């Protein structure tokens, strides 16, 4: 009788381990596995700031909560852990009573904004948006610099509602309005 040698088992990384021993490269943790990410191009960074700036100013001026930048990790799944980092995020004041901690945020943002990079595939973007919504994120904005479009995704009882918009608005930020065309000027 011969016995097969079991394949080498790779130890899954936890959110705590990633935070404490993070690689020196940009990455996300997906179901316990580190996924390296290359730096974004200049167009991507420019569009991110064109979204982040107005959102941050509105949130701060109306004392609605906190706005987070692209390097902020959100733990959206446990056992195995998933830590994602949207390009822009908003968390309401009701969910953060004190200053944010030094650790990854424990849970999803209320709003996640993803600016597509030239290397992103449609399936990767859809998967990431669904991961945000399935983890409890209330709304996702997908900004496509190549097409100069914005798509708003929200969860419903049994599906995801996807809507291309010309103006970014949300009930999460009552009174906020940003023309999509202004993101590319």
N, C-alpha and C positions, 0 to 999 in steps of 0.2 A: 504494500500500500504506500503510495507516495502522497506527500502533503505539499500543497502549494504554499509558497511563502506569501503572506498577505502583502498587498501593496503598501508602500510607505504611507503612513497617515500623517497628513499635514495638520499641525495644530492650528485651530482657528484663533484669530486675533480678537480680543475684546476691545470695546470702546475705551476702557480704562488703560489698557496696555498701549493702544494706539496713541492716546493722549500723552502718556508718560514716556514712551519710547518712540515717538513718531519718526518716520523716515525724513530725510532731509529734502524730500521732494514733495510736491503737491500731490495729494491723494485723497481718496474716499475709501471707506470700509463698507463692503457689500457682502452681507451674510458671512462675516468673519474673515473675508479675504481682502487684502489691500489691493486697490486698483490705482496705479500711478496715473497722473494726469500731467500733460505738458502745460507750460504757461500759455495763457491766452494771447492772441494777437492784439494789435493796437485798436483795430475797429471794435473788437469785442469789449475791451476795457472802456473805450469811449462811450459806447451805447450803454454799458452797465452804469456808468456815472450819470448819463442822461436820464436814467430811470431812478437810480438811487438818490440822487440829489433832491429832486422834487418830493419823493416819498419821505425821505428823512426830515426835510424841513417841515412838511405838513404834519407828520407824526409828532415832531418835537413841539411845533407851535400849538397844536391842539391837545398836547399831553395824552396821546393815545397809547403810548407804550414805547417800544424800542425797535429801531431799524438796525439790521446787521449787514455787514459786508461779506464779500465772496469767500473769505477764508474761514468763516464761522461754521463749525461742525454742529450738526443736530443729530442726536441719537433717535432714530425713528423705528428701530426694531431691536429686539433683544433675543439672545439665545438662538441662533448666532446674531451678533450685533451688526447693525448697519448704521454708519455715520455718513451723512450726506452734507454737502455744502452748496447751497444755492448761490447764485450771483448776488441776489438781494433778498432779504427776508424781513418780515415784520412779525413781532409778537406783541399782543395786546397787554396793556397795563394790568388787566385782571389776572394774567398768567405769570407776571413777574412783579412780586411785591417789593423786592429790594433790587439793588444793582445786580446786573448779570454777574455770574461767577466766572472764574478763570477756566472752568471745565467746559466740555461740550454741553450744549443746551439739552436738557433731558426731555425730549419730545420734539414734535415738528413745529415749525413756525405756523402762524395763522395764514400768512401769505408767503409763497415762495416764487421768486422771479428767476427764470432761466433764460439767458441770452445764448442763442445757438452759436456754436463755433463752426467753422468750415469743415472740421473733421467729424462733427456729430452726425450720426445716422438717424433717420426718422424713427427706427425702432428703439434706439438708445434713449432718445428724447421722450418718446411715448412711455417707455418703461420707467424713466426717472419721474415723470409727471404723475404716473399712476402710483409709484411708491410714495410720493409726497401725499397724495390724496388718500391712499389706503392707510397711511399712518395717522391721519387726523388733520392734516393741513386742510384749511377751508377753501383755499383758492390758489391756483397756479397760473402765472402769466408766462407764456412762451414768446420771446421776442426773436424774430428772424431778421437779422441785418441784411442778408442777401435779398430777400423778398420785400423788406421794409414793411413787415406785418407783425401783428400781435394777436395771439390766441389766448383766450381766457378759458380755463378749465375749472369746473366745480363739480363736486360729487352730488349725485342724486341717490335715491333709494337703491336702485339696482344698476346704475350706470354712471358714466362721466359725461357731463354736458360740456361740449367743446364749441366755442363761439369765436369767430374772427371779429375783432373790434377795431374801430377807427379812433376810439377814445378809451383810455384805461380809466375805469371807475370801479369802485368796490364798496359794498356795504360795510366792509371792515374799516374803511376810512371814509366816513360820511362827509360828503362835500368835496372829496379829492377828485380831480379830473386832469388827465394828461393826454393831449393829442398824440397819437402814435407817430404822425408825420414829424412832430417836434423832436422825436428821439434821433432822427437822422439828419438834422440840420446842423 
